Structure formats: structure tokens, C-alpha cells
Amino acid sequence: MRGRVRVALVIAGLTAPGAAWAGNGGHPRTPVVWPEGIACMTVVDRSQASTLQFEYTIPYEDIELTPDELPSSRRHQFVAFCRDDSPQTPPPVWLSWADAEVWLDWAAQTMIEPAPIDDEDVLETSSVYKDCFVRITPDDERRPITFAEAMLPVVWDTAGLAAGAWRIDGYTWEPELNRWSRRPGVVHVVDGPDPATAPPAAALTNDDGAFVFPGESYVLEGCARAMPGSTLTGYWAPVDTLEWQEFASQPLEGETIALAFTPALDAVAQSVALRVDVTDPMQRTYSAYPVSLLVVLEKNDTDTGGSCSDGGSFLMGGDSGTCGDSGGSRGSTGDSPTTGTDTEATSTEATSTGDAATTTPETEPGSTGCGCRSSGGAGWAALGLLLRPRRRRAVR
């Protein structure tokens, strides 16, 4: 129950009576904002140069601390991961136990009740991530959230890094609700032109807030880079079990991903997770995920041709009015990758999302509504993930 109350307080910006919370508990964490047009595939060939320079921005300056806030709070940092993640299984929000213990000590001094932390909440001790991340920005060089700092490029030296696919995330350090801002695309670190020198790399470019109707297909699009003879395999899974089921398999042709997913009957009226595996002839695999879950809507039984009652559809929050043509499935139609040149690296361009990941389904700008309903389940699935109680953890 504790996890549910904590998230609700953050959303509402309230303070629970009888418990001491940090003064910035309701303060929205300022994300790293990624520029438009980031390449879906960026290649760093270390036989030519080992550094990659990239840019970011911020929505506004954020340096005014509350009196009981950790003095080092409100900073940005950059981290690279050797794997991608499904939207409902993000990385832990603590990088190190040193960070966590600084926060726990500060909480004790300032009479703040901290949330329990265990090894799975910390990157350096997580069973999944402890050997799968590197700091691009050191902990002691976290950047203040100012426009001046954001104008400075980030330089990442990949020397000594394992060859293969790496995803970059921005990290907002503002205990205890630290947050991640996923950078679009993937970085493929290689050691020469021979594709056998590195495992595959892949990324999906589909928009967030996607939904689809029964009988329609939703195309997973993106980029991949792997040895000739590699294959693409698509999977879907219910969000509550993450039991992956294959829906497509085909050879990888060039560097483009395009896999059509048609929801099965047991996926209707719920949110589903999607994944694409790229496997090369050496049986090396990289898994790529969209930035958000896919909502599979159920058509309204009263639909007689192009419009129907909102019927409480979560997309409209409606009453009994009518809404316009659904327009079919929603998703990006990104162009095929093209080859270009990045700063000290060769990059392959493709359409990017540009925004931080979200699991909240939305209508597209200008939409007049879907005209269909979700039987109550799919519409609130993403919010339910956010409010799902976390198991109680013992403080280390």
C-alpha cells in the first residue's frame, strides 16, 4: 500500500498527515529533453575514433532547492545501458549505494521518512543491470539544470567499452524520486567494418501513446544493424505476466525494421508489451522495445459505421456523445534509414520519437476521438502500472 500512496502524493502534490516527506516531494522532476532528428542508428567505429559527442536541452532552469532538499539535488547526468527495456520494467532509480546512503543519512537528519531501498533498487547491485551500464558523466560531475550547462555538449569516450549496442539515458538526480529520460535510437560501438566484430544493434521508432483496433495491424518500425543472414523476431506479451509470444519472424533486410503485429483475441481490451529481437548467425541477440505499451481497443458493439458512443472511453473520458472516425491504428511511419556523418562518428539516420517514454495512451493532435471503448481495462492499464503497489523493501 505504501507504494500506491507515494505515487498518489507525487501526482497530487500533497503531504500525508503524520508522515514527514521531503519538501520537494510534489515537485515535477525536470527531464533531459532530447533534440528532434536524433539518428535511429549511430555507429561509433573505434578503428577511426572512439568518442561520440551528443547534445541535449532542458525545458526550463531548475536550481531553486527547498530547505529540506539534499544540497546536491537537481542535477543531470548521462548513463549508457547495454540493453533496452520494456516500458513497464525501467532501470532502478538509484545508481549506487553511495548515493542511496547519502540520501538515507540526509533523510534521517531532516526527519524525512524515506522509502525502503534494497539491492534491486540500485544499478550497481541489480541482478539485471549491475554489469550492463556505464556512466558517461561521473557522479561528482552531475550538471546543474541550467541553460548554460545544457549548451555544453556531452563527450563520451567509448574506449574500453564492450562492442555492441548501447542505449543512452539522461538521469535526473533529485532524491528520492530520481528519473530517467530515454534517448531515442541506439549507439552501435564497433571495431571496424566487419559486422562480425560486434553483436547486433536495434531500436524502434514508434510513437508513444499508441493504440490499435481489433483486426488491424500495428507496424513496429525502426532500424537494425547486424551480420548478413540475421533474423528479426517479433513478440508480444500481456503486461501483467510478460509471457512473451512470437507473432512474426523474417530475415533482416538492410537496416530497416518493419514487423506487423495483429492482436490476438486474448489481447483485446488491454495493454500489451512488444519486442523485436535481432539475432545474427553467431546466435548473438539484441532486443528492442517501443517507448510505450500498445493499447488494444475493443470496438463498440453499437458501432454502425464510422462513429459510435464514447461509452466512457478512456480516450475521451466521455459521456454519451458521438465521436469521429477512428482513423485506424496509430503509430509512426518512419522513413527508411539513410547514411550520414555525426561528430567523430558515422551515423545512420531514421525517424526518432524525440520524447521521453510514457505509458499513457493519448489521441493524436487534432483527433476527434476514437468512437470506441476499452471495456474499462485498457484505458487505465498504464495508470494502473504507475499506481501498482511495490513490495515492501527492507532498508539496507
C-alpha positions as CSV (number, residue, x, y, z in Angstrom):
1,M,0.0,0.0,0.0
2,R,2.9,2.3,0.7
3,G,4.0,2.5,-2.9
4,R,0.5,3.4,-4.0
5,V,0.3,6.3,-1.6
6,R,3.7,7.6,-2.5
7,V,2.9,7.8,-6.2
8,A,-0.5,9.4,-5.5
9,L,1.1,12.1,-3.4
10,V,3.6,12.9,-6.2
11,I,0.7,13.2,-8.7
12,A,-1.4,15.4,-6.4
13,G,1.4,17.4,-4.8
14,L,0.0,16.7,-1.3
15,T,1.6,15.8,2.0
16,A,0.4,12.8,4.0
17,P,-0.6,13.8,7.6
18,G,1.5,12.1,10.3
19,A,4.5,11.4,8.0
20,A,7.4,13.7,7.1
21,W,8.1,13.9,3.3
22,A,10.7,15.9,1.5
23,G,9.6,19.4,0.7
24,N,10.1,18.8,-3.0
25,G,8.1,15.6,-2.9
26,G,5.4,17.1,-5.2
27,H,7.9,18.9,-7.4
28,P,7.9,17.5,-11.0
29,R,11.4,16.2,-11.8
30,T,12.9,18.1,-14.7
31,P,13.7,15.7,-17.5
32,V,16.6,15.8,-20.0
33,V,15.0,16.8,-23.3
34,W,16.4,15.3,-26.5
35,P,16.5,17.3,-29.7
36,E,14.5,16.3,-32.7
37,G,16.1,14.3,-35.5
38,I,18.4,12.1,-33.5
39,A,19.6,9.2,-35.6
40,C,17.9,5.8,-35.0
41,M,21.3,4.2,-35.5
42,T,24.5,5.9,-34.6
43,V,27.7,4.0,-35.4
44,V,30.9,4.6,-33.4
45,D,33.7,2.8,-35.3
46,R,36.7,2.8,-32.9
47,S,39.1,2.0,-35.7
48,Q,38.5,5.6,-36.7
49,A,37.5,7.4,-33.5
50,S,36.3,6.3,-30.1
51,T,34.4,9.4,-29.0
52,L,30.8,10.3,-29.5
53,Q,29.6,13.9,-28.9
54,F,25.9,14.5,-28.4
55,E,23.6,17.3,-27.3
56,Y,20.6,17.7,-25.1
57,T,18.4,20.5,-23.7
58,I,16.1,21.3,-20.8
59,P,12.5,22.7,-20.7
60,Y,13.4,25.3,-18.1
61,E,16.0,26.1,-15.4
62,D,15.6,24.2,-12.2
63,I,18.0,25.2,-9.4
64,E,15.9,26.5,-6.5
65,L,16.1,23.9,-3.7
66,T,13.6,23.6,-0.9
67,P,15.1,24.0,2.6
68,D,14.9,20.2,3.4
69,E,16.2,19.1,0.0
70,L,19.5,17.3,-0.4
71,P,22.1,20.1,-1.3
72,S,23.4,18.2,-4.3
73,S,19.9,17.7,-5.7
74,R,18.5,18.8,-9.1
75,R,21.4,17.7,-11.4
76,H,21.5,15.9,-14.7
77,Q,23.8,13.0,-15.6
78,F,24.2,10.6,-18.5
79,V,24.4,6.8,-18.4
80,A,24.7,4.2,-21.2
81,F,23.0,0.7,-21.0
82,C,24.0,-2.4,-22.8
83,R,20.3,-3.4,-23.1
84,D,16.9,-2.0,-23.9
85,D,13.8,-2.2,-21.7
86,S,10.1,-2.8,-21.9
87,P,8.3,0.4,-20.7
88,Q,7.0,-1.2,-17.5
89,T,10.4,-2.5,-16.4
90,P,12.6,0.6,-16.3
91,P,16.1,0.7,-14.7
92,P,16.4,1.2,-11.0
93,V,16.3,4.9,-9.9
94,W,19.5,4.7,-7.8
95,L,22.9,4.4,-9.4
96,S,24.9,3.4,-6.4
97,W,24.7,2.6,-2.8
98,A,26.8,5.6,-2.0
99,D,24.1,7.8,-3.5
100,A,21.4,5.9,-1.6
101,E,23.1,6.1,1.7
102,V,23.8,9.9,1.2
103,W,20.0,10.2,0.8
104,L,19.2,7.9,3.8
105,D,21.6,9.9,6.0
106,W,20.1,13.2,4.9
107,A,16.6,11.9,5.4
108,A,17.4,10.9,9.0
109,Q,18.9,14.3,9.7
110,T,15.9,16.2,8.3
111,M,13.2,13.9,9.8
112,I,12.1,12.7,6.4
113,E,10.6,9.2,6.1
114,P,12.4,7.5,3.2
115,A,11.1,4.7,1.1
116,P,12.9,1.4,1.7
117,I,15.7,0.6,-0.7
118,D,17.2,-2.8,-1.5
119,D,19.8,-4.2,-3.9
120,E,17.4,-4.5,-6.8
121,D,16.6,-0.7,-6.5
122,V,20.3,0.1,-7.2
123,L,22.0,-0.2,-10.5
124,E,25.4,-1.4,-9.2
125,T,23.7,-4.3,-7.3
126,S,20.8,-5.0,-9.5
127,S,20.8,-8.6,-10.8
128,V,19.8,-7.3,-14.3
129,Y,21.9,-4.1,-14.6
130,K,25.0,-4.4,-12.4
131,D,27.1,-5.5,-15.4
132,C,25.2,-3.6,-18.1
133,F,25.7,0.1,-17.5
134,V,28.4,2.7,-17.7
135,R,28.5,6.3,-16.6
136,I,29.0,8.8,-19.3
137,T,29.0,11.6,-16.7
138,P,30.7,10.8,-13.4
139,D,28.6,11.2,-10.3
140,D,30.7,14.1,-9.0
141,E,30.3,16.0,-12.3
142,R,26.5,16.0,-12.4
143,R,25.3,19.1,-14.2
144,P,23.1,21.9,-12.7
145,I,19.9,22.2,-14.6
146,T,20.6,25.4,-16.3
147,F,20.6,26.6,-19.9
148,A,24.3,27.4,-19.7
149,E,25.2,23.8,-18.8
150,A,22.8,22.3,-21.3
151,M,24.5,24.3,-24.1
152,L,27.7,22.3,-23.4
153,P,28.0,19.1,-25.5
154,V,28.4,15.7,-23.8
155,V,31.5,13.8,-24.9
156,W,31.5,10.1,-24.4
157,D,34.7,8.1,-24.8
158,T,33.8,4.5,-25.6
159,A,37.4,3.2,-25.4
160,G,37.5,0.0,-23.4
161,L,33.7,-0.5,-23.7
162,A,32.4,-3.8,-24.9
163,A,31.5,-3.7,-28.6
164,G,27.8,-3.8,-29.4
165,A,24.6,-1.9,-28.8
166,W,24.3,0.8,-26.2
167,R,21.3,3.0,-25.2
168,I,21.9,6.4,-23.7
169,D,19.6,7.8,-20.9
170,G,19.5,11.1,-19.2
171,Y,19.3,10.9,-15.4
172,T,17.7,13.5,-13.2
173,W,19.2,13.3,-9.7
174,E,16.6,14.6,-7.3
175,P,16.2,12.2,-4.4
176,E,14.3,10.3,-3.8
177,L,12.2,10.3,-7.0
178,N,15.1,10.2,-9.4
179,R,14.0,9.7,-13.0
180,W,15.2,8.6,-16.4
181,S,14.8,10.2,-19.8
182,R,15.4,7.7,-22.6
183,R,17.3,9.0,-25.7
184,P,15.9,7.9,-29.0
185,G,17.8,5.4,-31.1
186,V,20.8,3.2,-30.3
187,V,24.6,3.6,-30.5
188,H,26.4,0.7,-32.2
189,V,30.0,0.5,-31.0
190,V,32.2,-1.5,-33.4
191,D,35.9,-2.0,-34.1
192,G,35.9,-2.0,-37.9
193,P,33.8,-2.5,-41.0
194,D,33.4,-6.3,-40.4
195,P,29.9,-6.7,-38.9
196,A,31.1,-9.9,-37.1
197,T,33.2,-7.8,-34.8
198,A,30.2,-6.7,-32.8
199,P,26.8,-8.1,-31.7
200,P,23.6,-6.7,-33.3
201,A,22.1,-3.3,-32.5
202,A,18.5,-2.2,-33.0
203,A,16.0,0.4,-32.0
204,L,12.3,1.0,-32.6
205,T,11.0,4.5,-33.6
206,N,7.2,4.0,-33.0
207,D,5.4,6.9,-31.3
208,D,4.3,6.8,-27.7
209,G,0.7,6.6,-26.7
210,A,-0.1,4.1,-29.5
211,F,-3.3,2.1,-29.9
212,V,-4.8,-0.3,-32.3
213,F,-8.3,-1.8,-33.1
214,P,-9.1,-5.5,-33.4
215,G,-8.5,-6.8,-36.9
216,E,-6.0,-4.1,-37.7
217,S,-2.2,-4.3,-37.7
218,Y,0.3,-2.2,-35.9
219,V,3.7,-2.0,-37.6
220,L,6.8,-2.0,-35.4
221,E,9.3,0.2,-37.2
222,G,12.9,1.1,-36.6
223,C,16.5,0.2,-37.5
224,A,18.9,-2.7,-37.0
225,R,22.5,-3.4,-37.8
226,A,23.8,-6.9,-37.8
227,M,25.7,-9.6,-39.9
228,P,24.2,-10.7,-43.2
229,G,21.9,-13.7,-42.5
230,S,20.4,-12.2,-39.3
231,T,16.8,-12.5,-38.4
232,L,14.0,-10.4,-36.9
233,T,11.6,-12.0,-34.5
234,G,8.6,-10.1,-33.0
235,Y,7.0,-10.9,-29.7
236,W,4.0,-9.6,-27.7
237,A,3.1,-10.1,-24.1
238,P,0.3,-9.2,-21.6
239,V,1.6,-6.6,-19.3
240,D,0.6,-8.4,-16.2
241,T,2.6,-11.6,-16.9
242,L,5.2,-10.6,-19.6
243,E,4.9,-14.1,-21.0
244,W,6.3,-13.4,-24.5
245,Q,4.6,-15.0,-27.5
246,E,6.1,-14.9,-31.0
247,F,4.0,-13.2,-33.7
248,A,6.4,-12.8,-36.6
249,S,9.9,-13.9,-37.9
250,Q,11.6,-12.9,-41.0
251,P,15.1,-12.2,-42.4
252,L,16.7,-8.8,-41.7
253,E,16.9,-6.9,-45.0
254,G,19.3,-4.0,-45.0
255,E,19.0,-1.9,-41.8
256,T,15.2,-1.4,-41.6
257,I,12.8,-3.0,-39.2
258,A,9.1,-3.4,-40.2
259,L,7.1,-6.0,-38.4
260,A,3.3,-6.1,-38.4
261,F,1.5,-7.1,-35.2
262,T,-2.1,-8.1,-35.4
263,P,-3.5,-8.5,-31.9
264,A,-4.9,-11.9,-31.0
265,L,-8.4,-12.2,-29.5
266,D,-6.9,-12.6,-26.0
267,A,-5.1,-9.2,-26.3
268,V,-8.3,-7.2,-26.9
269,A,-9.2,-4.6,-24.3
270,Q,-5.9,-4.5,-22.6
271,S,-2.4,-3.0,-23.0
272,V,0.4,-5.2,-24.4
273,A,4.2,-5.1,-24.4
274,L,6.0,-5.5,-27.7
275,R,9.6,-6.6,-28.6
276,V,11.7,-7.2,-31.6
277,D,14.8,-9.5,-31.3
278,V,17.6,-9.2,-33.8
279,T,19.7,-12.5,-33.9
280,D,22.8,-12.9,-36.0
281,P,24.3,-16.2,-37.4
282,M,26.5,-16.4,-34.4
283,Q,23.4,-16.5,-32.2
284,R,24.0,-13.1,-30.7
285,T,20.7,-11.3,-29.9
286,Y,19.7,-7.8,-29.1
287,S,16.1,-7.0,-28.0
288,A,14.5,-3.6,-28.9
289,Y,11.2,-2.2,-27.4
290,P,8.9,0.6,-28.3
291,V,8.9,3.6,-25.9
292,S,5.3,2.8,-24.7
293,L,2.9,0.0,-24.4
294,L,0.3,-0.7,-27.1
295,V,-3.4,-0.4,-26.1
296,V,-5.6,-2.8,-27.9
297,L,-9.1,-1.3,-28.0
298,E,-12.4,-3.1,-28.2
299,K,-14.9,-1.9,-30.8
300,N,-18.2,-0.7,-29.5
301,D,-21.0,-3.1,-30.1
302,T,-23.2,-0.2,-31.3
303,D,-20.8,0.9,-34.0
304,T,-22.9,1.1,-37.2
305,G,-20.4,2.8,-39.5
306,G,-17.7,5.2,-38.6
307,S,-18.9,6.6,-35.3
308,C,-20.3,5.3,-32.0
309,S,-20.9,6.3,-28.5
310,D,-17.9,7.2,-26.3
311,G,-19.4,4.9,-23.7
312,G,-16.9,6.0,-21.1
313,S,-13.9,5.6,-23.4
314,F,-10.8,6.5,-21.6
315,L,-9.5,8.3,-24.7
316,M,-12.3,10.9,-24.4
317,G,-13.4,10.5,-20.8
318,G,-16.8,10.9,-22.5
319,D,-20.4,10.7,-21.6
320,S,-22.9,9.7,-24.3
321,G,-21.9,11.9,-27.3
322,T,-20.6,10.7,-30.6
323,C,-17.1,10.8,-31.9
324,G,-15.4,10.8,-35.3
325,D,-13.7,8.2,-37.4
326,S,-11.1,6.3,-35.6
327,G,-8.6,6.6,-38.4
328,G,-7.3,3.1,-37.8
329,S,-4.2,2.1,-35.9
330,R,-1.8,4.7,-34.5
331,G,2.0,4.6,-34.9
332,S,4.9,6.2,-36.7
333,T,5.6,5.7,-40.3
334,G,9.3,6.5,-40.1
335,D,11.4,6.6,-43.3
336,S,14.0,4.0,-44.0
337,P,17.4,4.8,-42.5
338,T,19.9,6.8,-44.6
339,T,23.6,7.1,-44.0
340,G,25.1,10.4,-42.7
341,T,28.0,11.7,-40.7
342,D,27.9,12.6,-37.0
343,T,30.6,14.3,-34.9
344,E,33.5,11.9,-34.7
345,A,31.2,9.0,-35.6
346,T,29.3,7.6,-38.5
347,S,25.5,7.6,-38.1
348,T,22.6,6.1,-39.9
349,E,19.6,8.4,-39.8
350,A,16.0,7.3,-39.2
351,T,12.9,8.9,-37.6
352,S,13.1,9.3,-33.9
353,T,10.5,9.9,-31.2
354,G,12.4,12.7,-29.5
355,D,10.5,12.5,-26.3
356,A,10.8,10.7,-23.0
357,A,9.0,7.4,-22.8
358,T,5.4,7.3,-21.5
359,T,2.9,4.6,-21.0
360,T,-0.2,6.8,-21.1
361,P,-2.2,6.3,-24.3
362,E,-3.4,9.5,-25.9
363,T,-5.3,10.6,-29.0
364,E,-3.2,12.2,-31.7
365,P,-3.3,16.0,-32.0
366,G,-6.4,17.1,-33.9
367,S,-8.2,13.8,-33.3
368,T,-11.9,14.0,-32.7
369,G,-11.9,10.8,-30.7
370,C,-11.8,7.0,-31.3
371,G,-15.5,6.3,-31.2
372,C,-14.8,3.0,-29.4
373,R,-14.5,1.7,-25.9
374,S,-11.9,-0.2,-23.9
375,S,-14.2,-2.2,-21.5
376,G,-12.6,-0.2,-18.7
377,G,-9.4,-2.3,-18.7
378,A,-7.1,-1.0,-21.4
379,G,-7.8,2.7,-20.7
380,W,-6.4,2.7,-17.2
381,A,-3.8,0.0,-17.7
382,A,-0.9,2.4,-17.9
383,L,-2.0,4.4,-14.9
384,G,-2.5,1.1,-13.1
385,L,1.1,0.2,-13.7
386,L,2.1,3.5,-12.1
387,L,-0.1,3.0,-9.1
388,R,0.7,-0.7,-8.6
389,P,2.0,-1.2,-5.1
390,R,5.6,-2.1,-4.8
391,R,6.6,-4.8,-2.4
392,R,7.9,-3.5,0.9
393,R,11.6,-3.4,1.0
394,A,14.0,-3.6,3.9
395,V,16.3,-0.7,4.2
396,R,19.9,-1.8,3.8
